[in-house]
Amino acid sequence: MPEYCIDPPSLEGLIWLGCYLTTGKHLAFYGAFGTVLLLLAITAPTALAFGFGGAMAARARNAPLRWFGKGYIAVVRGVPDIAFFLFFVIALDQGFEYLRHKFKCPDWDEPIRQGSDFLVCQAAKMPLGNSPQWVHEVYGFSLAVLTFAIVFGAFAANVLYGAMQAVPRSQVETAEAYGMTRRQTFWRITVPQMWVYALPGLSNLWMVLIKATPLLFLLGVEDIVYWARDLGAAKTPRFTDYPHGDWRVYYFLVLLVFYLAFTRLSELVLDRLMSRLTRGQATTGGEAQRKAA
């Protein structure tokens, strides 16, 4: 922050606005955009991995594994996202602490459940009470990433399962006729060709994931929605050096522009990726490319 911002009440006009937009809270607000992008960068491949594993499990010959895969898809897709986020993060956090409690405090003789309270020894707390603030933030962010990955992994599993089933059976039979094993057929024939069928569904899922990032606010992560609501609310001279009225509409307008720009960029990238995947494929997109050529 520039030196002339030391005395905010004496500032006016653009100078006041420039100082206001460079306060510590605004820097945290700008950094929160990076938090959202980092969440997407980590969650997307993680959810895709969950989805691929779920789709493979749903197609497995082993009955218990197949039931598990189909159950994972059905249960997670059938629960509202908000309810799952609010429940699963608490359950996951308490599950970690319970396992650590059993390992680190075997001599504990008090009940863990005491009414509505969940009490474990201090050594089992995650993170520890004396841990730095960044450890608490990283832990909360990690829980959020895992929760997002599990939820959207179930939707990705459903998309990938359908894409695997959409690969022409004749392709698989030809591979088997050439002596390929079931595993070779899956990795060399089914997987390379399924992406062209899966990409439309995965594209929609990516857009939904972008729009779901404000749920970070529900998980205790200080994201852009949290800061927009906090900074935009009316402030009086008693609580801040930069008093102002209710400016939430302007802050949320910034978020609107950000999400619209990001989704438009995503559409352009996904369109090019779809064009690349359909090249040479026996699909409508591939046929259109052959006719254009």
Stockholm file with secondary structure:
# STOCKHOLM 1.0

chainA/1-293         MPEYCIDPPSLEGLIWLGCYLTTGKHLAFYGAFGTVLLLLAITAPTALAFGFGGAMAARARNAPLRWFGKGYIAVVRGVPDIAFFLFFVIALDQGFEYLRHKFKCPDWDEPIRQGSDFLVCQAAKMPLGNSPQWVHEVYGFSLAVLTFAIVFGAFAANVLYGAMQAVPRSQVETAEAYGMTRRQTFWRITVPQMWVYALPGLSNLWMVLIKATPLLFLLGVEDIVYWARDLGAAKTPRFTDYPHGDWRVYYFLVLLVFYLAFTRLSELVLDRLMSRLTRGQATTGGEAQRKAA
#=GR chainA/1-293 SS CCGGGSCGGGCCHHHHHHHHTTSHHHHHHHHHHHHHHHHHHHHHHHHHHHHHHHHHHHTCSSHHHHHHHHHHHHHHHHSCHHHHHHHHHHHHHHHHHHHHHHHHCTTCCSCSEETTEECCCGGGCSSCTTSCHHHHHHHHHHHHHHHHHHHHHHHHHHHHHHHHHHSCHHHHHHHHHTTCCHHHHIIIIIHHHHHHHHHHHHHHHHHHHHHHGGGGGGGTCCCHHHHHHHHHSCBCTTTCSSCBCCCHHHHHHHHHHHHHHHHHHHHHHHHHHHHHHHTTSSSHHHHHHHHHC
#=GC SS_cons         CCGGGSCGGGCCHHHHHHHHTTSHHHHHHHHHHHHHHHHHHHHHHHHHHHHHHHHHHHTCSSHHHHHHHHHHHHHHHHSCHHHHHHHHHHHHHHHHHHHHHHHHCTTCCSCSEETTEECCCGGGCSSCTTSCHHHHHHHHHHHHHHHHHHHHHHHHHHHHHHHHHHSCHHHHHHHHHTTCCHHHHIIIIIHHHHHHHHHHHHHHHHHHHHHHGGGGGGGTCCCHHHHHHHHHSCBCTTTCSSCBCCCHHHHHHHHHHHHHHHHHHHHHHHHHHHHHHHTTSSSHHHHHHHHHC
//
